[in-house]
Amino acid sequence: MQDISELAYPIARIFLPSSESKPAPMPILQIEHKVQNFDNWKKAFETDPIGRKKSGVKHHRIYRPADEPNYVIIDLEFDGMQELQSTLAALNILWGKVEGSVIFKPQTRILNLVETTDYE
């Protein structure tokens, strides 16, 4: 990294990445499925039957389509693929027990976060 803190009027120490280093992508497990009843599903989700934090989940987001209140899309963010794969395996076991009663036809995809920007 290149230190430019000694340039005119240094307010903060700033490090610029060298052209050789790229941040590793943050893998996201995206899950979507229909639910029998959103409120009941949410209560079950909050009990955390797979131990998301211990499994390596760093953040989660839950979405509901505006026109389909009993459908959910969940993003689980991880630091690495190993944690994601282990969590997916645990979810597959859990879903085998509740599919058809609490959730219906879960689908997953693995995404890599490439960029995020906040606008104020």
N, CA, C and O atoms as a MOPAC input file, in Angstrom:
PM7 MOZYME 1SCF
protein

 N      0.83500 1    -1.17300 1     0.00000 1
 C      0.00000 1     0.00000 1     0.00000 1
 C      0.88200 1     1.24000 1     0.00000 1
 O      1.99200 1     1.24400 1     0.53300 1
 N      0.36800 1     2.25800 1    -0.59700 1
 C      1.10900 1     3.50000 1    -0.70700 1
 C      0.57900 1     4.48100 1     0.32200 1
 O     -0.61500 1     4.78000 1     0.33800 1
 N      1.45500 1     4.98600 1     1.18400 1
 C      1.06900 1     5.93000 1     2.23000 1
 C      1.17500 1     7.34000 1     1.66700 1
 O      2.25100 1     7.76600 1     1.24800 1
 N      0.05900 1     8.06500 1     1.65500 1
 C      0.09200 1     9.43900 1     1.15800 1
 C     -0.21900 1    10.43000 1     2.26800 1
 O     -0.64500 1    11.55400 1     2.00100 1
 N     -0.00900 1    10.02000 1     3.50100 1
 C     -0.36500 1    10.86700 1     4.63500 1
 C      0.53400 1    12.08300 1     4.77500 1
 O      0.19200 1    13.01300 1     5.50500 1
 N      1.66600 1    12.10100 1     4.10100 1
 C      2.56900 1    13.22900 1     4.24500 1
 C      2.35600 1    14.28100 1     3.16700 1
 O      3.14000 1    15.22500 1     3.07500 1
 N      1.33300 1    14.14700 1     2.36200 1
 C      1.02800 1    15.16100 1     1.36600 1
 C      0.47200 1    16.39100 1     2.07300 1
 O      0.20800 1    16.34900 1     3.27400 1
 N      0.29600 1    17.47200 1     1.34600 1
 C     -0.16200 1    18.72400 1     1.94300 1
 C     -1.43900 1    18.54100 1     2.74000 1
 O     -2.37200 1    17.86300 1     2.31100 1
 N     -1.45800 1    19.15900 1     3.90500 1
 C     -2.61200 1    19.16800 1     4.78800 1
 C     -3.13400 1    17.77600 1     5.13500 1
 O     -4.30600 1    17.47800 1     4.90700 1
 N     -2.28900 1    16.94100 1     5.67300 1
 C     -2.80800 1    15.62100 1     6.03500 1
 C     -3.80500 1    15.72300 1     7.18000 1
 O     -3.48000 1    16.23700 1     8.25100 1
 N     -4.99300 1    15.24200 1     6.95500 1
 C     -6.01700 1    15.22700 1     7.98500 1
 C     -6.12600 1    13.83000 1     8.56400 1
 O     -6.32400 1    13.65700 1     9.76600 1
 N     -5.99700 1    12.85300 1     7.71300 1
 C     -6.10000 1    11.46300 1     8.14400 1
 C     -5.09000 1    10.64800 1     7.36100 1
 O     -4.64000 1    11.04900 1     6.28800 1
 N     -4.75200 1     9.52600 1     7.90100 1
 C     -3.83300 1     8.62500 1     7.22200 1
 C     -4.63200 1     7.84400 1     6.19000 1
 O     -5.61300 1     7.18700 1     6.53900 1
 N     -4.23200 1     7.90400 1     4.94000 1
 C     -4.94000 1     7.25100 1     3.84900 1
 C     -4.00700 1     6.24800 1     3.18900 1
 O     -2.85300 1     6.56100 1     2.89600 1
 N     -4.50300 1     5.06100 1     2.96000 1
 C     -3.73900 1     4.03700 1     2.27500 1
 C     -4.44500 1     3.68300 1     0.98000 1
 O     -5.63700 1     3.37600 1     0.97100 1
 N     -3.71300 1     3.72800 1    -0.09000 1
 C     -4.25600 1     3.32100 1    -1.38400 1
 C     -3.73800 1     1.92400 1    -1.69600 1
 O     -2.54500 1     1.66600 1    -1.53400 1
 N     -4.59400 1     1.02600 1    -2.13700 1
 C     -4.11700 1    -0.31000 1    -2.46500 1
 C     -3.22300 1    -0.27500 1    -3.69000 1
 O     -3.42900 1     0.51900 1    -4.60900 1
 N     -2.23800 1    -1.14000 1    -3.68700 1
 C     -1.38500 1    -1.23100 1    -4.86500 1
 C     -2.19300 1    -1.86800 1    -5.97700 1
 O     -3.23600 1    -2.47000 1    -5.72300 1
 N     -1.72200 1    -1.74300 1    -7.20300 1
 C     -2.45500 1    -2.29300 1    -8.34400 1
 C     -2.49200 1    -3.81500 1    -8.29800 1
 O     -3.30300 1    -4.42900 1    -8.99200 1
 N     -1.62800 1    -4.44000 1    -7.49400 1
 C     -1.58000 1    -5.89400 1    -7.41800 1
 C     -2.60800 1    -6.46700 1    -6.45700 1
 O     -2.98300 1    -7.63100 1    -6.59200 1
 N     -3.07900 1    -5.68100 1    -5.48500 1
 C     -3.99200 1    -6.24800 1    -4.49000 1
 C     -5.43300 1    -5.90700 1    -4.83000 1
 O     -5.76100 1    -4.76400 1    -5.14900 1
 N     -6.28100 1    -6.91500 1    -4.75600 1
 C     -7.71000 1    -6.72800 1    -4.96100 1
 C     -8.41600 1    -7.35000 1    -3.76800 1
 O     -8.02300 1    -8.42200 1    -3.30600 1
 N     -9.45300 1    -6.69200 1    -3.26200 1
 C    -10.16300 1    -7.29200 1    -2.13500 1
 C    -10.85000 1    -8.58700 1    -2.57200 1
 O    -11.36600 1    -8.69400 1    -3.68400 1
 N    -10.84100 1    -9.55100 1    -1.67700 1
 C    -11.50900 1   -10.81000 1    -1.97500 1
 C    -13.00700 1   -10.56400 1    -2.01600 1
 O    -13.53000 1    -9.80400 1    -1.20100 1
 N    -13.70200 1   -11.19200 1    -2.94800 1
 C    -15.14600 1   -10.99700 1    -2.98300 1
 C    -15.81000 1   -11.55900 1    -1.73900 1
 O    -15.37900 1   -12.58000 1    -1.20300 1
 N    -16.85500 1   -10.89400 1    -1.28300 1
 C    -17.61100 1   -11.35500 1    -0.12800 1
 C    -18.72700 1   -12.25400 1    -0.64600 1
 O    -19.65000 1   -11.77200 1    -1.30400 1
 N    -18.65700 1   -13.55800 1    -0.35900 1
 C    -19.71800 1   -14.43000 1    -0.87000 1
 C    -21.02800 1   -14.23400 1    -0.11500 1
 O    -21.05500 1   -14.04200 1     1.10100 1
 N    -22.10300 1   -14.29100 1    -0.88100 1
 C    -23.44600 1   -14.13800 1    -0.33800 1
 C    -24.25600 1   -15.35600 1    -0.74900 1
 O    -24.27600 1   -15.73400 1    -1.92000 1
 N    -24.91400 1   -15.95800 1     0.21000 1
 C    -25.86500 1   -17.02400 1    -0.07500 1
 C    -27.23300 1   -16.36100 1    -0.13800 1
 O    -27.74300 1   -15.86100 1     0.86500 1
 N    -27.81900 1   -16.36400 1    -1.32700 1
 C    -29.14600 1   -15.79300 1    -1.47700 1
 C    -30.15500 1   -16.93300 1    -1.52100 1
 O    -30.00300 1   -17.89100 1    -2.28000 1
 N    -31.17200 1   -16.81100 1    -0.70400 1
 C    -32.19700 1   -17.84300 1    -0.54200 1
 C    -33.53800 1   -17.19500 1    -0.84300 1
 O    -33.79600 1   -16.06100 1    -0.43800 1
 N    -34.39000 1   -17.92400 1    -1.55500 1
 C    -35.74000 1   -17.42000 1    -1.73700 1
 C    -36.73000 1   -18.56600 1    -1.71700 1
 O    -36.46000 1   -19.65800 1    -2.21700 1
 N    -37.87700 1   -18.29400 1    -1.13200 1
 C    -38.92600 1   -19.31100 1    -1.07700 1
 C    -40.24000 1   -18.69400 1    -0.60300 1
 O    -40.27500 1   -17.62200 1     0.00000 1
 N    -41.30600 1   -19.41300 1    -0.89800 1
 C    -42.62300 1   -19.04800 1    -0.40400 1
 C    -42.71900 1   -19.52200 1     1.04100 1
 O    -42.09800 1   -20.51500 1     1.42000 1
 N    -43.50400 1   -18.80500 1     1.84500 1
 C    -43.75900 1   -19.20700 1     3.23300 1
 C    -45.26700 1   -19.33800 1     3.44200 1
 O    -46.06000 1   -18.65900 1     2.78900 1
 N    -45.63900 1   -20.20400 1     4.34500 1
 C    -47.06100 1   -20.39400 1     4.66000 1
 C    -47.64100 1   -19.11500 1     5.25200 1
 O    -48.72900 1   -18.68200 1     4.87400 1
 N    -46.90000 1   -18.51400 1     6.18900 1
 C    -47.33400 1   -17.31200 1     6.88200 1
 C    -46.07400 1   -16.55400 1     7.27200 1
 O    -45.23500 1   -17.09500 1     7.99400 1
 N    -45.91900 1   -15.31400 1     6.81300 1
 C    -44.67600 1   -14.57900 1     7.05800 1
 C    -44.37500 1   -14.42400 1     8.54100 1
 O    -43.24500 1   -14.66300 1     8.96700 1
 N    -45.35600 1   -14.03100 1     9.32600 1
 C    -45.10400 1   -13.79700 1    10.75600 1
 C    -44.62500 1   -15.06200 1    11.45600 1
 O    -43.71000 1   -15.00500 1    12.27800 1
 N    -45.23000 1   -16.20100 1    11.14000 1
 C    -44.79400 1   -17.46300 1    11.74200 1
 C    -43.40200 1   -17.85500 1    11.25700 1
 O    -42.58200 1   -18.34200 1    12.03500 1
 N    -43.13900 1   -17.64100 1     9.96800 1
 C    -41.80400 1   -17.94400 1     9.43700 1
 C    -40.76000 1   -17.06000 1    10.12300 1
 O    -39.68400 1   -17.53200 1    10.49100 1
 N    -41.08500 1   -15.78000 1    10.29200 1
 C    -40.12900 1   -14.83800 1    10.89800 1
 C    -39.80100 1   -15.24700 1    12.32300 1
 O    -38.64800 1   -15.15600 1    12.74600 1
 N    -40.80400 1   -15.69600 1    13.06800 1
 C    -40.54900 1   -16.16500 1    14.42900 1
 C    -39.60800 1   -17.36800 1    14.40800 1
 O    -38.69700 1   -17.45600 1    15.23100 1
 N    -39.82100 1   -18.28800 1    13.47800 1
 C    -38.94000 1   -19.45500 1    13.35700 1
 C    -37.53400 1   -19.02600 1    12.95000 1
 O    -36.55600 1   -19.56500 1    13.46900 1
 N    -37.41400 1   -18.06900 1    12.03300 1
 C    -36.11500 1   -17.55500 1    11.60200 1
 C    -35.36300 1   -16.94900 1    12.78000 1
 O    -34.15900 1   -17.15600 1    12.92900 1
 N    -36.07400 1   -16.20600 1    13.61000 1
 C    -35.45100 1   -15.54300 1    14.76100 1
 C    -34.95100 1   -16.53100 1    15.81400 1
 O    -34.07200 1   -16.18300 1    16.60200 1
 N    -35.48800 1   -17.75100 1    15.84700 1
 C    -34.96600 1   -18.73900 1    16.79300 1
 C    -33.58800 1   -19.23800 1    16.36400 1
 O    -32.87600 1   -19.85700 1    17.15400 1
 N    -33.21300 1   -18.97000 1    15.11500 1
 C    -31.88600 1   -19.27800 1    14.58700 1
 C    -31.49700 1   -20.74800 1    14.77600 1
 O    -30.52400 1   -21.04300 1    15.47000 1
 N    -32.24500 1   -21.66700 1    14.16600 1
 C    -31.99500 1   -23.09100 1    14.38400 1
 C    -30.64800 1   -23.60500 1    13.87000 1
 O    -30.21000 1   -24.67700 1    14.28600 1
 N    -29.98000 1   -22.86600 1    12.97600 1
 C    -28.67100 1   -23.32900 1    12.48900 1
 C    -27.51000 1   -22.56000 1    13.12000 1
 O    -26.35300 1   -22.87400 1    12.84000 1
 N    -27.78300 1   -21.57000 1    13.95800 1
 C    -26.71200 1   -20.79700 1    14.59300 1
 C    -25.94700 1   -19.96500 1    13.58000 1
 O    -24.77000 1   -20.21700 1    13.32200 1
 N    -26.61600 1   -18.97400 1    13.00800 1
 C    -26.00600 1   -18.18100 1    11.92200 1
 C    -24.67000 1   -17.57000 1    12.32900 1
 O    -23.69900 1   -17.68300 1    11.58200 1
 N    -24.59500 1   -16.93500 1    13.47700 1
 C    -23.34400 1   -16.27200 1    13.87900 1
 C    -22.21200 1   -17.28400 1    14.01100 1
 O    -21.11300 1   -17.05200 1    13.50700 1
 N    -22.47000 1   -18.39800 1    14.68100 1
 C    -21.44200 1   -19.43300 1    14.83900 1
 C    -21.06200 1   -20.07300 1    13.51000 1
 O    -19.95600 1   -20.59000 1    13.35300 1
 N    -21.99800 1   -20.03500 1    12.54500 1
 C    -21.73900 1   -20.61400 1    11.22900 1
 C    -20.92700 1   -19.69300 1    10.32400 1
 O    -20.50800 1   -20.09200 1     9.23800 1
 N    -20.70900 1   -18.46000 1    10.77700 1
 C    -19.89600 1   -17.53600 1     9.98800 1
 C    -20.67800 1   -16.47600 1     9.23700 1
 O    -20.09900 1   -15.73900 1     8.43900 1
 N    -21.98400 1   -16.38100 1     9.47200 1
 C    -22.76500 1   -15.33800 1     8.81500 1
 C    -22.38200 1   -13.99300 1     9.43700 1
 O    -22.42500 1   -13.82500 1    10.65500 1
 N    -22.00900 1   -13.04400 1     8.58200 1
 C    -21.61800 1   -11.71100 1     9.05700 1
 C    -22.79600 1   -10.74300 1     9.05900 1
 O    -22.90100 1    -9.89700 1     9.94600 1
 N    -23.67100 1   -10.86000 1     8.08500 1
 C    -24.84100 1    -9.99400 1     7.96100 1
 C    -25.96100 1   -10.79900 1     7.31300 1
 O    -25.70900 1   -11.73800 1     6.55700 1
 N    -27.18100 1   -10.42800 1     7.61200 1
 C    -28.29300 1   -10.97600 1     6.84000 1
 C    -29.26600 1    -9.85600 1     6.51200 1
 O    -29.38200 1    -8.86600 1     7.23500 1
 N    -29.95700 1   -10.04400 1     5.40100 1
 C    -31.00700 1    -9.12500 1     4.97400 1
 C    -32.20300 1    -9.96500 1     4.56400 1
 O    -32.04900 1   -11.01800 1     3.94500 1
 N    -33.37700 1    -9.50200 1     4.90600 1
 C    -34.60800 1   -10.18800 1     4.51700 1
 C    -35.42500 1    -9.21900 1     3.66000 1
 O    -35.63400 1    -8.06300 1     4.02900 1
 N    -35.87600 1    -9.71400 1     2.52100 1
 C    -36.69600 1    -8.91700 1     1.60800 1
 C    -38.03000 1    -9.62300 1     1.39700 1
 O    -38.12200 1   -10.84700 1     1.47700 1
 N    -39.05200 1    -8.83100 1     1.12800 1
 C    -40.36100 1    -9.34700 1     0.72800 1
 C    -40.79500 1    -8.57800 1    -0.50500 1
 O    -40.76300 1    -7.34800 1    -0.50300 1
 N    -41.19900 1    -9.27100 1    -1.55100 1
 C    -41.74000 1    -8.54500 1    -2.70100 1
 C    -42.97800 1    -7.74600 1    -2.28100 1
 O    -43.80000 1    -8.22500 1    -1.50000 1
 N    -43.09800 1    -6.55000 1    -2.79600 1
 C    -44.20500 1    -5.68000 1    -2.41800 1
 C    -45.55900 1    -6.29100 1    -2.74800 1
 O    -46.54700 1    -6.01400 1    -2.06800 1
 N    -45.61100 1    -7.11500 1    -3.77700 1
 C    -46.89000 1    -7.67900 1    -4.19800 1
 C    -47.07600 1    -9.13800 1    -3.79000 1
 O    -48.03000 1    -9.78500 1    -4.22300 1
 N    -46.16700 1    -9.66200 1    -2.95500 1
 C    -46.26400 1   -11.06500 1    -2.54200 1
 C    -45.78800 1   -11.20200 1    -1.09100 1
 O    -44.63100 1   -11.54800 1    -0.85500 1
 N    -46.66500 1   -10.93600 1    -0.12200 1
 C    -46.25100 1   -10.87700 1     1.28000 1
 C    -45.81400 1   -12.21100 1     1.88500 1
 O    -45.15800 1   -12.21900 1     2.92700 1
 N    -46.15500 1   -13.32100 1     1.27000 1
 C    -45.74300 1   -14.62300 1     1.79500 1
 C    -44.62900 1   -15.23400 1     0.96000 1
 O    -44.60600 1   -16.44100 1     0.71800 1
 N    -43.71200 1   -14.39100 1     0.52800 1
 C    -42.52400 1   -14.82000 1    -0.21300 1
 C    -41.35300 1   -14.06200 1     0.39000 1
 O    -41.45900 1   -12.86100 1     0.64100 1
 N    -40.22900 1   -14.74800 1     0.62700 1
 C    -39.06500 1   -14.08100 1     1.21800 1
 C    -37.82000 1   -14.32600 1     0.37900 1
 O    -37.67000 1   -15.36000 1    -0.27200 1
 N    -36.95300 1   -13.36100 1     0.41800 1
 C    -35.61700 1   -13.45300 1    -0.16800 1
 C    -34.66700 1   -13.05700 1     0.94300 1
 O    -34.81600 1   -11.99800 1     1.55200 1
 N    -33.68300 1   -13.91700 1     1.20800 1
 C    -32.75100 1   -13.69000 1     2.30400 1
 C    -31.33600 1   -13.67300 1     1.73900 1
 O    -30.96900 1   -14.55200 1     0.95900 1
 N    -30.55200 1   -12.69800 1     2.12000 1
 C    -29.13100 1   -12.66200 1     1.80100 1
 C    -28.35100 1   -12.93500 1     3.07700 1
 O    -28.53800 1   -12.24700 1     4.08100 1
 N    -27.47700 1   -13.93700 1     3.04500 1
 C    -26.56300 1   -14.21900 1     4.14600 1
 C    -25.15100 1   -13.92900 1     3.64400 1
 O    -24.71100 1   -14.53800 1     2.66900 1
 N    -24.44100 1   -13.01900 1     4.28700 1
 C    -23.09300 1   -12.63800 1     3.87300 1
 C    -22.05600 1   -13.34300 1     4.73400 1
 O    -22.22500 1   -13.48400 1     5.94500 1
 N    -20.97700 1   -13.78300 1     4.08900 1
 C    -19.90100 1   -14.52600 1     4.74600 1
 C    -18.54900 1   -13.90800 1     4.37900 1
 O    -18.43300 1   -13.15000 1     3.41700 1
 N    -17.53300 1   -14.25400 1     5.17200 1
 C    -16.15900 1   -13.87900 1     4.82300 1
 C    -15.55400 1   -14.83500 1     3.80800 1
 O    -14.68500 1   -14.43900 1     3.03200 1
 N    -16.00100 1   -16.09300 1     3.79900 1
 C    -15.39000 1   -17.07700 1     2.91400 1
 C    -16.36600 1   -18.14200 1     2.45300 1
 O    -17.44200 1   -18.32100 1     3.02400 1
 N    -15.96500 1   -18.84100 1     1.40900 1
 C    -16.80100 1   -19.87300 1     0.80900 1
 C    -16.97800 1   -21.08900 1     1.71200 1
 O    -18.02400 1   -21.73600 1     1.66800 1
 N    -15.98900 1   -21.41000 1     2.52200 1
 C    -16.10000 1   -22.59500 1     3.37500 1
 C    -17.26900 1   -22.44600 1     4.35200 1
 O    -18.04900 1   -23.38200 1     4.53400 1
 N    -17.39100 1   -21.28000 1     4.97600 1
 C    -18.49000 1   -21.03800 1     5.89500 1
 C    -19.83000 1   -21.07400 1     5.16500 1
 O    -20.81500 1   -21.60900 1     5.67300 1
 N    -19.84900 1   -20.49600 1     3.96900 1
 C    -21.07500 1   -20.49400 1     3.18000 1
 C    -21.50600 1   -21.92900 1     2.86100 1
 O    -22.67400 1   -22.27400 1     3.04000 1
 N    -20.59000 1   -22.75400 1     2.39700 1
 C    -20.91900 1   -24.13000 1     2.02600 1
 C    -21.40400 1   -24.92700 1     3.23600 1
 O    -22.34400 1   -25.71400 1     3.12000 1
 N    -20.77900 1   -24.73500 1     4.38400 1
 C    -21.20700 1   -25.43200 1     5.60200 1
 C    -22.60900 1   -25.00000 1     6.01800 1
 O    -23.42100 1   -25.82600 1     6.43500 1
 N    -22.88800 1   -23.71700 1     5.90500 1
 C    -24.20900 1   -23.20500 1     6.25900 1
 C    -25.26200 1   -23.73100 1     5.29600 1
 O    -26.36200 1   -24.09200 1     5.71300 1
 N    -24.93300 1   -23.77600 1     4.02100 1
 C    -25.86400 1   -24.30300 1     3.03400 1
 C    -26.19400 1   -25.77000 1     3.32500 1
 O    -27.34600 1   -26.18500 1     3.19600 1
 N    -25.19900 1   -26.54300 1     3.71000 1
 C    -25.43600 1   -27.94600 1     4.05800 1
 C    -26.37700 1   -28.04200 1     5.26600 1
 O    -27.28400 1   -28.87400 1     5.27300 1
 N    -26.17100 1   -27.20600 1     6.27700 1
 C    -27.04300 1   -27.20900 1     7.45300 1
 C    -28.46000 1   -26.79300 1     7.07400 1
 O    -29.43200 1   -27.35400 1     7.58100 1
 N    -28.57700 1   -25.81700 1     6.19000 1
 C    -29.90100 1   -25.38600 1     5.74700 1
 C    -30.63000 1   -26.48800 1     4.98800 1
 O    -31.83600 1   -26.66600 1     5.16100 1
 N    -29.91100 1   -27.22500 1     4.14900 1
 C    -30.53800 1   -28.31300 1     3.40100 1
 C    -31.12000 1   -29.36300 1     4.34500 1
 O    -32.19200 1   -29.90800 1     4.08200 1
 N    -30.42700 1   -29.64600 1     5.42900 1
 C    -30.94800 1   -30.59300 1     6.43100 1
 C    -32.20200 1   -30.01500 1     7.08100 1
 O    -33.21300 1   -30.70700 1     7.20800 1
 N    -32.14000 1   -28.75100 1     7.49300 1
 C    -33.28200 1   -28.09900 1     8.11800 1
 C    -34.47800 1   -28.06200 1     7.16700 1
 O    -35.59800 1   -28.38600 1     7.56300 1
 N    -34.24600 1   -27.67200 1     5.92900 1
 C    -35.33900 1   -27.57200 1     4.96900 1
 C    -36.00500 1   -28.92200 1     4.72000 1
 O    -37.20500 1   -28.98100 1     4.45600 1
 N    -35.24500 1   -29.99400 1     4.80200 1
 C    -35.82500 1   -31.31800 1     4.64700 1
 C    -36.88000 1   -31.60500 1     5.71000 1
 O    -37.78300 1   -32.41300 1     5.48900 1
 N    -36.77100 1   -30.95800 1     6.84300 1
 C    -37.71500 1   -31.16100 1     7.94900 1
 C    -38.94700 1   -30.25200 1     7.87100 1
 O    -39.99900 1   -30.59600 1     8.41000 1
 N    -38.82800 1   -29.09100 1     7.20500 1
 C    -39.92500 1   -28.12100 1     7.23400 1
 C    -40.52700 1   -27.81000 1     5.86700 1
 O    -41.53200 1   -27.10500 1     5.78000 1
 N    -39.92600 1   -28.32700 1     4.80500 1
 C    -40.45500 1   -28.03700 1     3.46600 1
 C    -41.86100 1   -28.61100 1     3.32700 1
 O    -42.12300 1   -29.75800 1     3.69000 1
 N    -42.75200 1   -27.78700 1     2.79400 1
 C    -44.13400 1   -28.21000 1     2.61400 1
 C    -45.04700 1   -27.79800 1     3.74800 1
 O    -46.27000 1   -27.87300 1     3.62200 1
 N    -44.46400 1   -27.36000 1     4.86100 1
 C    -45.30000 1   -26.89000 1     5.97400 1
 C    -44.99200 1   -25.43800 1     6.32600 1
 O    -45.90600 1   -24.62600 1     6.46600 1
 N    -43.72500 1   -25.11200 1     6.46800 1
 C    -43.32700 1   -23.74000 1     6.82200 1
 C    -42.82900 1   -22.99800 1     5.58800 1
 O    -43.16500 1   -21.83200 1     5.38200 1
 N    -42.02800 1   -23.67300 1     4.76900 1
 C    -41.48600 1   -23.07900 1     3.54200 1
 C    -41.80400 1   -23.98400 1     2.36500 1
 O    -42.11200 1   -25.16400 1     2.53100 1
 N    -41.72200 1   -23.40700 1     1.17000 1
 C    -42.02600 1   -24.14500 1    -0.04800 1
 C    -40.97700 1   -23.86000 1    -1.11800 1
 O    -40.69900 1   -22.70400 1    -1.43600 1
 N    -40.40900 1   -24.90800 1    -1.66000 1
 C    -39.47500 1   -24.84600 1    -2.79400 1
 C    -38.33900 1   -23.83600 1    -2.60400 1
 O    -38.22800 1   -22.88100 1    -3.37300 1
 N    -37.51100 1   -24.03600 1    -1.60400 1
 C    -36.38300 1   -23.09600 1    -1.43600 1
 C    -35.41700 1   -23.18700 1    -2.60300 1
 O    -35.09400 1   -24.27200 1    -3.08700 1
 N    -34.96900 1   -22.03500 1    -3.03700 1
 C    -33.96700 1   -21.93400 1    -4.09900 1
 C    -32.80100 1   -21.11000 1    -3.57400 1
 O    -32.98700 1   -20.16600 1    -2.80600 1
 N    -31.60500 1   -21.47700 1    -3.99600 1
 C    -30.42100 1   -20.73700 1    -3.54300 1
 C    -29.54900 1   -20.38000 1    -4.73300 1
 O    -29.60100 1   -21.00800 1    -5.79100 1
 N    -28.75800 1   -19.36000 1    -4.52200 1
 C    -27.69600 1   -19.01000 1    -5.47700 1
 C    -26.56700 1   -18.38400 1    -4.67500 1
 O    -26.79200 1   -17.76000 1    -3.63800 1
 N    -25.36500 1   -18.55700 1    -5.16700 1
 C    -24.19300 1   -17.97000 1    -4.51600 1
 C    -23.76600 1   -16.76800 1    -5.34000 1
 O    -23.54500 1   -16.86700 1    -6.54700 1
 N    -23.65600 1   -15.63500 1    -4.66700 1
 C    -23.27700 1   -14.38300 1    -5.31300 1
 C    -21.97200 1   -13.88300 1    -4.71400 1
 O    -21.65500 1   -14.18200 1    -3.56300 1
 N    -21.22400 1   -13.12700 1    -5.49000 1
 C    -20.05200 1   -12.42000 1    -4.97800 1
 C    -20.35700 1   -10.93100 1    -4.99900 1
 O    -20.71200 1   -10.36700 1    -6.03400 1
 N    -20.21200 1   -10.30700 1    -3.83900 1
 C    -20.40400 1    -8.85800 1    -3.76000 1
 C    -19.22500 1    -8.19200 1    -4.46400 1
 O    -18.07400 1    -8.34100 1    -4.05500 1
 N    -19.52900 1    -7.47100 1    -5.50800 1
 C    -18.49000 1    -6.82500 1    -6.31000 1
 C    -18.30500 1    -5.36700 1    -5.89700 1
 O    -17.18500 1    -4.85700 1    -5.86100 1
 N    -19.40100 1    -4.71600 1    -5.59200 1
 C    -19.31500 1    -3.30800 1    -5.23300 1
 C    -20.54000 1    -2.91800 1    -4.42800 1
 O    -21.63500 1    -3.43700 1    -4.64700 1
 N    -20.34900 1    -2.02400 1    -3.51700 1
 C    -21.46100 1    -1.42000 1    -2.79100 1
 C    -21.13400 1     0.05700 1    -2.58900 1
 O    -19.99400 1     0.41500 1    -2.29500 1
 N    -22.12600 1     0.89400 1    -2.74600 1
 C    -21.93400 1     2.32500 1    -2.61100 1
 C    -23.10400 1     2.89400 1    -1.83200 1
 O    -24.25200 1     2.52400 1    -2.08000 1
 N    -22.83200 1     3.77200 1    -0.91000 1
 C    -23.86300 1     4.44700 1    -0.15200 1
 C    -24.01600 1     5.86900 1    -0.68200 1
 O    -23.02800 1     6.57100 1    -0.89600 1
 N    -25.25300 1     6.28300 1    -0.88900 1
 C    -25.54600 1     7.65000 1    -1.31900 1
 C    -26.36300 1     8.30900 1    -0.22300 1
 O    -27.30600 1     7.72500 1     0.31100 1
 N    -25.99200 1     9.51200 1     0.09400 1
 C    -26.73800 1    10.23200 1     1.14900 1
 C    -27.59200 1    11.29100 1     0.54400 1
 O    -28.29300 1    12.00400 1     1.26200 1

